[in-house]
Amino acid sequence: MKKTIVTLLAASLLAGGAVIITNDLASAPVQAATVTKDGFKMAPLLDAQVVVNNTKGAQVYSDIAMTKPIQGKVLAFASRWVATDAVTTDTGYRRGFRLGGNQYVKLADANYYTVKERFNGVYTVSVLNHPTWGTAVYNRQFKPIRILPDQSRWRVYGSYFLHGKTYFDLGGQQYISKEYGAMEVLGN
């Protein structure tokens, strides 16, 4: 009887345009944006990489305080790594970055920057010194999937800096190299 009443109530609310949250969803745990561990805070970084700027490399540590070096694990100068979290003190001073799992590097050894920049634009295919050539569109694994013809124009939703190059996001997990055309950024 109780289940029938709840079902009828839910049906009438849905008919009126209401959104129903079931018990399974309502009881799902909420994850905090910032996690505190051993006196340090970790805040998620979205679309971010760190680049090792120390010419001797960046020592990788196994603890958030970055006091326990992982023997033999030093990241090479100028190498790039995906950063999952920024590590800060309780006062907000940035100490370093978490690279995933229990792997941390110090801020003194690496710079961080956003991998993706969001904007709206139009990209016109134009290969320098080859006026009739088109250019490849890549999927998310960076495998070419088709060729866009010369002088064709495409809507762009942002850019990614990966593997040392800038790629424009055409949407639908399709990317094109910055090198082979001209970008016009539209007002957002």
Phi, psi and omega in degrees: 000314181297318180296321179295318180294317179297318179296315179296320178297315179298317180298318180290324177293318178298319179299330179274002177093010181281157175257131182254131173256121181285167181299324180297316180286321183295331182266004180293138181291149177257130180267133180290148179290325180241131181249134177258132181214124178052039178083002178242157179248143174242124177243132182300141173250127179262133177053052184234150174228156170245145178240127181291120182252357178274122183298339177272357181098176180242119176294137175262135182248153181265355181234154183296333178283349180058051178242350182243092181292143174276116184302130177077004182249092178235126180279137185293149176304137178071003177283154183245142182220145176286129177259128180267331183212152169264137179255125180231163173278174177299335180272000177095001179288124181285126182258327184176203186221146173264131181259007182115148183057217177257061179231121185228147173232150182281148177302326181297340183256352186209142172264154177236147176210160180282132181285321185250134172246129182262130175196168175251139180197180176233128181253128177251123181291128180198098182276120182304134179066006178220078190294349180251358182281148171262192178217155185282147169256135182250149174273185184292344174268007182059041171255134180296136181243338176190172179247132175266133184290156177303140178068005175285152184243139186224139176289138181236142183247001180156188179222155176236143173250105183223145176054033178080006182227158176263132177237141176266142181269115180269000184089162179061029181058045176237136187226150180225143182290141179297332188297336193247041178175187181238141182250133172243115180277130180266156176298134183270000000 
